[in-house]
Amino acid sequence: MIHIFSSPENASRLHYVARHLFNEVLGTEFTLVPDKNRFLQQSGICINYSNEPLNHGLQIVPHGLLAEKGVRIINDLQESEWKGLFCFFKQTGGDIPFDVFSAAFYLLTLYEEYIPKRLDQHDRFHHEDALSYRKGFLETPIVDRWAYLLKDKLEEKGYEVSSFQLRKYQVINTFDIDHPYLYLNKGLIRNATGAARDLLHGNLKQILHRILVLLHLRPDPFFQAIRRIDAIQKQYGRSYYLFVLVAGKTPYDRKVVYPQRRFYNYLRQLQSVAVGLHPSYLTLRDLNRLMNEKSKLEHILRRKVTLNRQHFLRMQNPETFQELNLAGFQEDFTPAFAHAPGFRSGTAVPHFFYDVERETETGLLVHPSIVMDSTFIFHHHLSPEEALQKMKDLIDACKKSGGDYLSIWHNSNLAGTDNENPWRNIFIQSFEYALSLEND
């Protein structure tokens, strides 16, 4: 048990951060002790989170963020370094050179995104404005690394930390189903237009393929990719997540004409799969539309839907999480940057959404997503081999501090044959590499 002495003014925010660092990452219990005399009587692991040098336990000098209410612009983050890692909210006193609790709170809550400098074309916080991107630690789960260094510092102080049950790294595959079909269920006009376009480009093979699929003489490539995903996951004995788009006909959503009964029946019979909602593009800041789509998917699946990932990773903090809470979701898998892989909230470990505006720790569990296939294919324009190496580096980073390597793939990016689509092999190779580290 870790005893943390702190002012009651810090209680809500400090409890949130301490739960992540100590419960989730390091696997040990903690208690907040607001009474100084009682703290001085403790004989276990002690952390003095105050400005007063008590000569009892490890001292961390507060920056002051945890005693505040609401959100404010912080112009000077007082940047520094600790054991080769970037840190901020530098402090001159105490046993470590910065307020690790305030810094972790800042990152876990996506504090800087409450006051974004700019939004991109899809109304998302711009990744280039993120502290982690600007300072070069986006690809490091820095909060988790700080937790490990804090454990080492406690050990240096003479405390016994062998009982800590460090969190174990694990592999989680998730898949976004934006387009269940490439040709089927698109209607006569769209297929005729697509065939004309293929003819204009001299792609006779594509025209023949389209015709054979429409005549049900060949499987639809996108739907076949969904079935192959399931087969691969079963082959490795792994459960996985599917996020399904069920509405929307904007340029950024799928376009279908006929009900997809075959696809819906397929979803209902899946086993070892958790199916969540992939809200359509226009659900951003539209709670009624979000709830209607959730109800539609629940009707299709004939069960409650509690999982979510935003389409296009289109989210705004805190409004998106507030609306997910109101809609009855329990878990969200959105936090990631579409144009940059890494750890958007500074961690590879799931954490609850803390509403800084309302000063409330909610029950919405947020799962950081680390890599997305489209980031490498369409935004970074990496070769499959370059992308695989980048994935391996991020897998290693998750393994190093017991995080989840959570990847996002699209069935549309895994369609076709191995010869036609090298990304199919990259998925398998990265998956096998990630799995190889689980028992290492």
C-alpha positions in Angstrom: 0.0 0.0 0.0 1.3 3.5 -1.0 0.3 6.3 1.4 0.1 9.7 -0.4 0.0 12.8 1.7 -1.7 15.7 0.0 -4.0 18.6 0.4 -7.7 17.8 0.1 -7.8 20.3 -2.7 -5.9 17.8 -4.9 -8.1 14.8 -4.0 -10.3 14.3 -7.1 -7.6 14.8 -9.7 -4.9 13.1 -7.7 -7.0 10.1 -7.1 -7.6 9.8 -10.9 -3.9 10.0 -11.7 -2.8 7.8 -8.8 -5.2 5.1 -9.9 -3.7 5.0 -13.3 -0.1 5.1 -12.2 -0.3 2.7 -9.2 -3.4 0.5 -9.8 -3.3 0.1 -13.5 0.3 0.3 -14.5 2.3 -0.8 -11.4 -0.3 -3.1 -9.9 -0.3 -1.8 -6.3 -2.8 -0.1 -4.0 -2.7 3.4 -2.7 -4.5 5.7 -0.3 -4.7 9.5 0.0 -3.9 10.8 3.5 -4.9 14.4 4.0 -3.8 14.5 7.7 -0.1 15.2 8.2 0.2 13.6 11.6 -1.4 10.4 10.4 0.8 10.3 7.3 3.9 10.6 9.5 2.8 7.5 11.4 2.7 5.4 8.3 5.5 2.8 7.9 4.7 1.5 4.4 5.6 3.2 1.2 5.0 7.0 1.6 4.9 9.8 -0.9 4.8 13.4 0.4 2.9 15.3 -2.3 3.4 18.8 -0.8 5.7 21.7 -0.6 6.7 20.9 2.9 9.8 18.8 3.4 8.7 16.2 6.0 11.7 13.9 5.8 9.2 11.1 5.5 8.9 9.2 2.2 9.5 10.3 -1.4 8.7 14.0 -1.9 7.0 15.3 -5.0 6.5 19.0 -5.1 3.1 20.0 -6.6 2.9 22.3 -9.6 -0.6 23.4 -8.6 -2.7 22.0 -11.5 -4.3 19.3 -9.4 -5.6 21.9 -6.9 -7.3 23.9 -9.7 -10.8 23.6 -11.1 -11.7 23.7 -14.7 -9.4 24.4 -17.6 -7.1 27.3 -18.3 -4.4 28.1 -20.9 -1.0 27.1 -19.6 1.6 29.1 -21.6 4.7 27.9 -19.8 4.9 24.1 -19.2 8.3 24.4 -17.5 9.9 21.6 -19.6 12.7 19.5 -18.4 14.1 15.9 -18.5 14.1 12.9 -16.2 16.3 9.9 -16.8 16.4 10.7 -20.5 12.7 11.2 -20.8 10.9 14.5 -21.6 9.0 15.9 -18.6 7.3 19.1 -17.7 6.0 21.1 -14.7 9.6 21.3 -13.5 10.1 21.6 -9.7 13.4 22.5 -8.0 12.6 20.8 -4.7 11.6 17.2 -3.9 13.1 13.9 -5.0 12.2 14.0 -8.7 12.6 17.0 -11.0 9.0 17.6 -11.9 5.4 17.1 -10.7 4.7 13.7 -12.3 1.1 13.7 -11.0 0.2 17.0 -12.8 2.0 16.0 -15.9 0.3 12.7 -16.1 -3.1 14.4 -15.5 -2.4 16.8 -18.3 -1.7 14.0 -20.8 -4.3 11.5 -19.7 -7.2 14.0 -19.8 -6.1 15.5 -23.2 -6.0 18.8 -21.3 -4.5 20.7 -24.2 -7.4 19.6 -26.4 -9.9 21.5 -24.3 -8.5 24.7 -25.9 -7.4 23.7 -29.4 -5.3 26.1 -31.4 -6.8 24.9 -34.6 -8.9 22.1 -36.1 -8.2 20.1 -39.3 -10.6 19.7 -42.2 -12.6 17.1 -40.3 -12.9 19.3 -37.1 -10.3 17.3 -35.3 -7.5 18.5 -33.0 -4.5 19.0 -35.1 -1.8 16.4 -34.3 1.0 18.9 -35.0 -0.3 21.1 -32.1 0.0 18.2 -29.6 2.8 18.6 -27.0 3.8 15.0 -27.6 4.2 15.5 -31.3 6.1 18.9 -31.0 8.4 17.5 -28.4 9.0 14.1 -30.1 7.5 11.7 -27.6 4.3 10.8 -29.3 5.6 7.3 -30.0 6.6 6.7 -26.4 4.0 5.8 -23.7 5.6 8.4 -21.5 3.1 8.3 -18.6 3.7 4.5 -18.3 7.5 5.1 -18.4 7.2 7.7 -15.7 5.4 5.2 -13.6 8.2 2.7 -13.9 10.8 5.4 -13.1 8.7 6.3 -10.0 8.8 2.7 -8.9 12.6 2.7 -9.3 12.8 5.9 -7.3 10.8 4.3 -4.5 13.1 1.4 -4.5 16.1 3.7 -4.3 14.5 5.2 -1.2 14.7 1.8 0.4 11.0 0.7 -0.1 10.1 -2.8 -1.0 8.4 -2.9 -4.4 8.7 -6.6 -5.3 5.0 -7.1 -4.5 4.0 -4.7 -7.3 2.0 -6.7 -9.9 3.2 -4.9 -13.1 0.6 -4.8 -15.8 1.2 -7.3 -18.6 1.4 -6.3 -22.2 -1.3 -7.7 -24.5 -2.3 -7.6 -28.2 -5.7 -6.3 -29.3 -6.8 -6.2 -32.9 -9.7 -4.0 -33.9 -11.3 -3.5 -37.3 -13.4 -0.8 -38.7 -16.1 -1.9 -41.2 -16.8 1.2 -43.2 -17.6 -0.7 -46.3 -19.0 -4.3 -45.9 -19.2 -4.6 -49.7 -17.3 -3.4 -52.6 -19.9 -4.2 -55.3 -22.9 -5.8 -53.7 -25.8 -3.6 -52.3 -24.6 -0.6 -54.2 -27.5 -0.4 -56.7 -27.6 -0.4 -60.5 -26.5 3.2 -61.0 -23.4 3.1 -58.8 -22.3 -0.2 -60.3 -22.9 1.1 -63.8 -20.9 4.2 -63.1 -18.1 2.2 -61.6 -18.0 -0.1 -64.6 -17.9 2.9 -66.9 -15.0 4.3 -65.0 -13.1 1.0 -65.2 -13.8 0.9 -68.9 -12.5 4.4 -69.4 -9.2 3.4 -67.7 -9.0 0.1 -69.7 -9.5 -2.0 -66.5 -11.3 -4.9 -68.1 -10.2 -7.3 -65.4 -12.0 -5.1 -62.8 -15.2 -5.0 -64.9 -15.2 -8.8 -65.2 -14.6 -9.2 -61.5 -17.5 -6.8 -60.7 -19.9 -8.7 -63.0 -18.9 -12.1 -61.4 -19.5 -10.7 -57.9 -22.9 -9.2 -58.9 -23.9 -12.6 -60.4 -22.8 -14.2 -57.1 -20.2 -16.3 -58.9 -17.4 -14.8 -56.8 -17.5 -13.4 -53.3 -17.4 -9.7 -52.7 -13.8 -8.7 -51.9 -14.7 -6.5 -48.9 -17.1 -9.1 -47.3 -14.6 -11.8 -48.0 -12.0 -9.8 -46.1 -14.3 -9.7 -43.1 -14.6 -13.4 -43.1 -10.9 -13.8 -43.5 -10.3 -11.6 -40.5 -12.5 -13.8 -38.4 -10.6 -16.9 -39.7 -7.2 -15.5 -38.8 -8.3 -14.5 -35.3 -9.7 -18.0 -34.7 -6.5 -19.5 -36.1 -4.5 -17.7 -33.4 -7.2 -18.2 -30.8 -7.8 -14.5 -30.3 -10.9 -12.5 -29.7 -11.2 -9.1 -31.4 -13.3 -6.1 -32.0 -15.4 -5.0 -34.9 -16.8 -1.4 -35.3 -19.6 -1.2 -37.7 -20.9 1.8 -39.6 -24.7 1.4 -40.0 -25.9 4.8 -41.2 -24.9 7.9 -43.1 -24.6 8.7 -46.8 -22.2 11.6 -46.8 -19.0 11.7 -49.0 -17.2 10.3 -45.9 -19.6 7.4 -45.1 -20.5 4.3 -47.1 -23.2 4.5 -49.7 -25.6 1.6 -50.0 -29.0 1.2 -51.5 -30.4 -2.1 -50.2 -30.5 -3.5 -46.7 -27.5 -5.6 -45.9 -29.4 -8.6 -44.4 -26.6 -11.0 -45.1 -24.0 -8.8 -43.4 -26.3 -8.3 -40.4 -27.0 -12.0 -40.1 -23.3 -12.6 -40.2 -22.6 -10.2 -37.4 -25.3 -11.8 -35.2 -23.7 -15.3 -35.4 -20.1 -14.2 -34.8 -18.4 -15.6 -31.7 -15.4 -14.3 -29.7 -16.1 -10.9 -31.3 -17.1 -7.7 -29.6 -19.1 -5.6 -32.0 -19.3 -1.8 -31.4 -20.7 1.2 -33.2 -18.7 3.2 -35.7 -20.8 6.4 -35.7 -21.4 8.1 -39.0 -19.5 11.3 -39.9 -22.3 13.7 -38.9 -22.8 12.3 -35.4 -20.0 14.6 -34.2 -21.8 16.9 -31.6 -25.2 15.5 -32.6 -26.3 13.3 -29.7 -29.7 12.4 -31.2 -28.1 11.1 -34.4 -25.6 9.1 -32.3 -28.3 7.6 -30.1 -30.4 6.7 -33.2 -27.5 4.9 -34.8 -26.7 3.1 -31.5 -30.3 1.9 -31.3 -30.2 0.8 -35.0 -27.1 -1.4 -34.3 -28.7 -2.8 -31.2 -31.8 -3.7 -33.2 -29.5 -5.4 -35.8 -27.5 -7.3 -33.2 -30.4 -8.0 -30.9 -28.3 -7.0 -27.9 -26.9 -3.9 -26.1 -24.1 -2.0 -27.7 -21.6 -0.5 -25.3 -18.5 0.0 -27.4 -17.6 2.9 -29.7 -15.0 4.2 -32.1 -15.5 7.4 -33.9 -15.5 7.3 -37.7 -12.5 9.1 -39.2 -11.3 9.3 -35.5 -13.5 12.3 -35.5 -13.6 13.5 -31.9 -13.5 16.7 -29.8 -12.6 16.8 -26.2 -14.6 16.8 -24.0 -17.9 17.0 -26.0 -17.5 13.6 -27.7 -16.8 11.7 -24.5 -19.6 13.6 -22.7 -22.1 12.5 -25.4 -20.8 8.9 -25.4 -21.5 8.9 -21.7 -25.0 10.3 -22.2 -25.7 7.7 -24.9 -24.9 4.8 -22.6 -21.5 3.7 -24.0 -19.1 2.1 -21.6 -15.9 1.9 -23.6 -14.4 4.1 -26.4 -11.5 3.1 -28.7 -11.1 6.4 -30.5 -8.0 8.3 -29.1 -5.4 8.3 -31.8 -4.3 10.7 -34.5 -5.3 9.8 -38.0 -2.1 11.3 -39.4 0.4 10.1 -36.8 0.8 6.8 -34.9 1.6 6.8 -31.2 0.1 7.4 -27.8 -2.2 10.4 -28.0 -2.9 10.4 -24.2 0.6 9.4 -23.3 -0.2 5.9 -22.3 -0.8 2.4 -23.8 -3.1 1.5 -20.8 -6.8 2.0 -20.8 -8.0 4.8 -18.6 -11.3 6.4 -17.6 -12.4 9.7 -19.1 -12.0 12.5 -16.6 -14.3 15.4 -17.4 -12.1 18.4 -16.5 -14.9 20.9 -17.2 -17.2 19.2 -14.7 -14.4 17.9 -12.5 -15.7 14.4 -12.6 -14.1 11.0 -13.2 -16.6 9.1 -15.4 -17.2 5.4 -16.0 -16.3 5.7 -19.7 -13.2 3.5 -20.2 -11.0 4.9 -23.0 -8.7 2.6 -24.9 -5.8 4.3 -26.6 -5.3 3.1 -30.2 -1.7 2.9 -31.2 -1.5 2.4 -35.0 -3.9 2.5 -37.9 -3.3 1.0 -41.3 -4.7 4.1 -43.2 -2.1 6.3 -41.4 0.7 4.4 -43.1 -1.0 3.8 -46.4 -2.7 7.1 -47.2 -1.1 9.7 -45.0 2.6 8.7 -44.6 2.7 6.8 -47.9 5.1 4.2 -46.4 6.0 1.1 -48.1 4.6 -2.1 -46.5 8.1 -2.9 -45.2 8.6 0.5 -43.7 5.2 0.4 -42.1 6.0 -3.1 -40.6 9.2 -1.7 -39.0 7.3 1.2 -37.5 4.7 -1.2 -36.1 7.4 -3.3 -34.6 8.9 -0.3 -32.9 5.5 0.7 -31.4 4.9 -2.9 -30.3 8.2 -2.9 -28.5 7.2 0.4 -26.8 4.0 -1.2 -25.6 5.8 -4.3 -24.3 8.4 -2.3 -22.4 5.9 -0.9 -20.0 3.0 -3.4 -20.0 0.6 -1.5 -22.3 -1.9 -2.7 -24.9 -0.8 -2.9 -28.5 -4.1 -1.9 -30.0 -4.2 -1.7 -33.8 -6.9 -0.4 -36.2 -7.4 -2.1 -39.5 -10.0 -1.8 -42.2 -11.5 -4.7 -44.1 -11.2 -2.6 -47.3 -7.4 -2.3 -46.8 -7.1 -6.1 -46.3 -9.2 -7.1 -49.4 -7.9 -9.0 -52.4 -5.2 -11.7 -52.7 -1.8 -11.7 -51.2 -0.2 -11.0 -54.6 -2.6 -8.0 -55.2 -2.4 -6.6 -51.7 0.8 -6.7 -49.7 -0.9 -5.2 -46.7 -2.6 -8.5 -46.0 0.9 -10.0 -45.2 1.9 -6.9 -43.2 -1.2 -7.5 -41.0 -0.2 -11.1 -40.4 3.5 -10.3 -39.8 2.8 -7.5 -37.4 0.3 -9.6 -35.6 2.6 -12.6 -35.2 5.4 -10.3 -34.0 3.2 -8.7 -31.4 2.0 -12.1 -30.2 5.6 -13.4 -29.9 6.2 -10.8 -27.2 3.2 -11.7 -25.0 5.0 -14.6 -23.3 8.5 -13.3 -23.7 
